[in-house]
């Protein structure tokens, strides 16, 4: 079973990203479980969500304590996200305009903000970065691009063109950072 935690700020789409990843697991013939964490979160406050994926039935329903992957939706949260806990051989995926290496962990980087702005994906609070991050995470997890695309088409039928473009660009541009 694979466990993944998403660390972001309220309003960035952490919960939607978790649901998209769980749905992509289902589209890929596996089991998927999205675990949003709701407390006293508000827009701009640190929030988290988690995802489990498995080829067999998932019997665990608790929060992920030491996930295999940590997705950091803002590089400002990198240290806090890693300190919250990650498997000792876990991987970090960071939204940042430049390489942000994380000591002792393989790290991937994608500029989800720039990709979302370029695709015209905006809310009143800024760019929708969860869509490019969805593409990047699918690539890192080896979820086929056609499965990623089908998940988006199922989520937003008839109005997916910009989302598909942004997710596809991130899928093809996420890069592993060498340290």
C-alpha positions in Angstrom: 0.0 0.0 0.0 1.2 3.5 -0.9 0.5 6.4 1.4 0.8 10.1 0.4 0.3 13.3 2.4 -0.5 16.7 0.9 0.7 19.8 2.8 -0.7 23.1 1.6 -2.4 26.3 2.6 -6.2 26.6 2.8 -7.6 27.5 -0.6 -4.9 25.8 -2.7 -7.0 22.7 -3.4 -5.3 20.1 -1.2 -8.6 18.1 -0.7 -9.5 18.2 -4.4 -6.0 17.0 -5.2 -6.4 14.1 -2.7 -9.8 13.2 -4.3 -8.3 13.3 -7.8 -5.4 11.0 -6.8 -7.8 8.5 -5.2 -9.9 8.6 -8.3 -6.9 8.1 -10.5 -6.0 5.0 -8.5 -9.5 3.6 -9.2 -9.3 4.5 -12.9 -6.0 2.6 -12.9 -7.6 -0.6 -11.5 -6.4 -0.1 -7.9 -8.1 0.9 -4.7 -8.0 4.6 -3.7 -8.8 6.4 -0.5 -8.8 10.2 0.0 -8.4 11.3 3.6 -9.1 15.0 4.1 -8.2 16.4 7.4 -10.5 19.0 8.7 -9.9 21.0 11.9 -10.0 24.8 12.3 -8.5 25.4 8.9 -9.2 28.5 7.0 -8.0 30.2 3.8 -4.3 30.7 4.0 -3.7 28.5 7.1 -1.6 25.3 6.8 -3.8 22.3 5.9 -3.3 18.7 4.9 -4.9 15.8 3.2 -3.8 12.2 2.6 -4.3 9.5 0.0 -3.9 5.7 0.1 -3.5 3.6 -3.0 -3.3 -0.2 -3.1 -3.8 -3.1 -5.6 -5.9 -4.8 -2.9 -8.6 -3.7 -0.4 -7.6 -0.9 2.0 -8.6 -1.8 5.5 -6.8 1.1 7.3 -8.9 4.4 7.7 -6.6 6.4 10.0 -4.5 9.4 9.0 -1.1 8.7 7.4 1.7 9.1 9.9 4.8 8.2 7.9 3.7 8.5 4.2 5.8 7.2 1.3 5.3 10.5 -0.5 4.8 14.1 0.7 3.4 16.7 -1.7 4.3 20.2 -0.7 2.0 22.7 -2.4 4.1 25.7 -1.3 7.9 25.6 -0.8 7.3 27.7 2.4 5.9 24.5 3.9 8.8 22.2 3.0 10.5 22.0 6.4 7.3 21.7 8.3 5.9 19.1 5.9 9.0 16.9 6.2 9.2 17.4 10.0 5.6 16.3 10.3 6.8 12.8 9.3 7.8 10.8 6.2 8.9 7.3 5.6 12.8 7.2 5.9 13.0 6.3 2.2 10.1 8.6 1.3 9.9 11.0 -1.6 9.1 14.7 -1.6 7.3 16.5 -4.5 7.5 20.3 -4.3 5.7 23.1 -6.1 8.5 25.6 -6.5 10.0 27.7 -9.4 13.5 26.3 -8.6 15.1 23.2 -7.2 14.5 22.8 -3.4 16.5 19.7 -2.3 15.4 18.0 0.8 18.1 16.3 2.8 17.9 12.5 3.0 14.9 12.3 0.6 14.5 11.9 -3.2 12.9 15.2 -4.3 10.9 16.1 -7.4 10.1 19.7 -8.4 7.5 21.3 -10.6 6.5 25.0 -11.0 2.8 24.4 -10.6 2.1 28.2 -10.1 3.6 29.1 -13.5 1.9 26.2 -15.3 -1.5 27.2 -13.8 -1.0 30.9 -14.6 0.0 30.0 -18.2 -3.1 27.8 -18.6 -5.4 30.6 -17.2 -6.4 28.5 -14.1 -7.2 31.2 -11.5 -9.5 31.7 -8.5 -9.9 34.9 -6.6 -7.1 33.8 -4.3 -4.6 33.0 -7.1 -3.7 30.1 -9.5 -5.3 26.7 -9.2 -2.1 24.7 -8.6 -3.8 21.4 -7.6 -4.4 20.5 -11.3 -0.7 20.8 -12.3 0.3 19.1 -9.1 -2.1 16.3 -10.0 -0.2 15.8 -13.3 3.2 15.9 -11.6 2.2 13.5 -8.9 0.7 11.0 -11.4 4.0 11.1 -13.3 6.1 10.5 -10.2 3.8 7.6 -9.1 4.0 6.1 -12.6 0.2 6.6 -13.2 -0.2 6.5 -17.0 -1.0 9.9 -18.6 -4.1 8.5 -20.2 -5.4 7.5 -16.7 -4.6 11.0 -15.5 -6.5 12.6 -18.4 -9.5 10.2 -18.0 -9.7 11.2 -14.3 -9.9 14.9 -15.2 -12.5 14.3 -18.0 -14.7 12.4 -15.5 -14.4 15.1 -12.9 -15.1 18.0 -15.2 -16.9 16.7 -18.3 -17.2 19.2 -21.1 -14.9 21.8 -19.6 -11.6 20.1 -19.1 -9.4 21.6 -21.9 -7.3 24.0 -19.7 -7.1 21.4 -16.9 -5.9 18.7 -19.3 -3.3 21.1 -20.7 -2.0 22.2 -17.3 -1.9 18.6 -15.9 -0.2 17.4 -19.1 2.5 20.1 -19.0 3.3 19.3 -15.4 3.3 15.5 -16.1 5.9 16.1 -18.7 8.0 18.8 -16.9 8.2 17.5 -13.3 11.9 16.8 -12.6 13.8 14.9 -10.1 16.4 17.0 -8.3 19.9 15.8 -8.1 21.8 16.4 -4.9 
